Amino acid sequence: MSDAQSAGPASRTPTIGVFDSGFGGLTVLRALVARLPQARFAFLGDTARLPYGSKSRRTIARYAVQSAQFLTREMDAEYLVIACNTASALALDAIQDAVPVPVLGVIEPGAEAARAASTSNDVLVIATEATVHSHAYSAACQAQGLRALEKACPLLVPLVEEGWTDHSVTAEVIRIYLDEIRRDAATQGLKPDTLVLGCTHYPLLRPLIEKVLAGRASCAIRVIDSAESTADTAVRLLNGRAAQRNIETSAQTEIHCFATDSVDKFERLGPRFLGRPVGHVELIDLGG
Amino acid sequence: MSDAQSAGPASRTPTIGVFDSGFGGLTVLRALVARLPQARFAFLGDTARLPYGSKSRRTIARYAVQSAQFLTREMDAEYLVIACNTASALALDAIQDAVPVPVLGVIEPGAEAARAASTSNDVLVIATEATVHSHAYSAACQAQGLRALEKACPLLVPLVEEGWTDHSVTAEVIRIYLDEIRRDAATQGLKPDTLVLGCTHYPLLRPLIEKVLAGRASCAIRVIDSAESTADTAVRLLNGRAAQRNIETSAQTEIHCFATDSVDKFERLGPRFLGRPVGHVELIDLGG
């Protein structure tokens, strides 16, 4: 994008690497850009191998490590944000072992924000099948003193990608999923007051989810967007380091996007998630 | 599965290799088994790299050739059925070049069945985004003297995998998609009387699609299931060869299933597509 071209190659602004299996993680990048408008970002979507959500831990770890290494080795990223719930749930340790820079996932920040928001200490989490299957949110919530009930909502990602973010069919699907999870919560004696959006596609459905909740809830349920929470945590970490190292900032936001496949689709759908043009998306080959 | 174990390793029954990016192609295998109950089948679902539907031609061809070579080299398949519309649309030539056995895709048989069914010679095709983008059905229909209008229906696969094959939400989605394609057909002056199901997941929606069509159609529209058409064509080809070579048949159906990932999901959802147990699914690594 044109912003990027304004910065010379000699700039010493450190790069924040943001990684996702696809382009949903652009919602996390959007939240980061809103908080760090003068930073430089490299975003990699491993679109050749998405969705991670239906794959095994072993495969996800292999793909995620290759992607993280591209960002640290080729793009000199000094910080990594894993803007992918599935990779955060199943491969954060593997990534942290494989690269020499600080790595932040989306699970812990989401759980911390849920703790801050909940008074009943009972929370609901909706996510992809693999994220739910990993029980990473349950574990992170438990570490925060919360009881969490998770539910896989596999139709929501394709509904977002179809562009039906304000559609009666999507509202009906959300209603069905939320009725199911709240019925299960009641059966287990939980009194949830907080709902964590545990997938980077879901922020685009937040208005519709809040509308459905407002129409159904006997008591108010607050929605936590883990993209926002992750960006908050990233900024705290970066500001701490910046204070120590006197890191330069760029005059303007710089965003370089890379994808391992389907560049057209990334360029077409990406702006909905990033909230601004994604510019030219460079195709790279991670060899697999 | 137990049927498989009854056949000794010395049996000379030729193996029919069936390949898909996932397990949707089990609907094609189901149609083959119904016609060839005494054959031996090896089915490979390249589940580590699905869905092919959102990937580029280059990537799809590379994956499909690796999968086809596994079936011919490791399983000694003497015939290959590409039970995947995306791979048939984008990689049939590459597969035919890469393996020394006859290879049949699902596109041509679907177009031939549409020609046999249609009297107006105008047909509708619903499929995944990549299949539609390839215009393989348009080309195959044109070669049959038909005019085809194609439409991508990206929500139908996840709805089938969610198990909502007889659900009001799915009926509404089908209604929306079919209304759109029929409106487009009318705009272009087409009078379609035939609808081709151009995705191996869609046969599970056939009853619901026919119900929606019956409620909307001003004139009857006949549904063509390309899984059935492909099995019919495969049987004709095989019977011709069997007559020439006096091929032995097995006493019972033998089915060996392989997947590159997510064996649990394959074993859980596969029976819905195959219409019988899939037995033990063996995990293989195609290296990427």
Contacts between the chains, C-beta under 8 A, distances in Angstrom:
chain1	res1	chain2	res2	distance
A	47	B	54	7.5
A	47	B	55	7.9
A	48	B	55	6.3
A	48	B	56	8.0
A	48	B	59	5.6
A	49	B	49	6.7
A	50	B	54	7.2
A	51	B	51	8.0
A	54	B	47	7.4
A	54	B	50	7.2
A	54	B	261	7.9
A	54	B	262	5.7
A	54	B	265	6.6
A	55	B	47	7.9
A	55	B	48	6.3
A	55	B	261	5.3
A	55	B	262	6.3
A	56	B	48	8.0
A	56	B	261	5.3
A	56	B	262	6.3
A	59	B	48	5.6
A	59	B	261	5.5
A	154	B	158	5.8
A	154	B	161	6.8
A	154	B	162	5.8
A	155	B	155	7.5
A	155	B	158	5.4
A	155	B	159	6.8
A	155	B	162	5.8
A	157	B	158	7.8
A	158	B	154	5.8
A	158	B	155	5.4
A	158	B	157	7.9
A	158	B	158	4.6
A	159	B	155	6.8
A	161	B	154	6.8
A	162	B	154	5.8
A	162	B	155	5.8
A	168	B	172	8.0
A	169	B	169	6.2
A	169	B	172	5.6
A	169	B	173	6.0
A	169	B	176	7.3
A	172	B	168	8.0
A	172	B	169	5.6
A	172	B	172	7.7
A	173	B	169	6.0
A	176	B	169	7.3
A	261	B	54	8.0
A	261	B	55	5.3
A	261	B	56	5.3
A	261	B	59	5.4
A	262	B	54	5.7
A	262	B	55	6.3
A	262	B	56	6.3
A	265	B	54	6.6
A	287	B	288	7.3
A	288	B	287	7.5
A	288	B	288	3.4
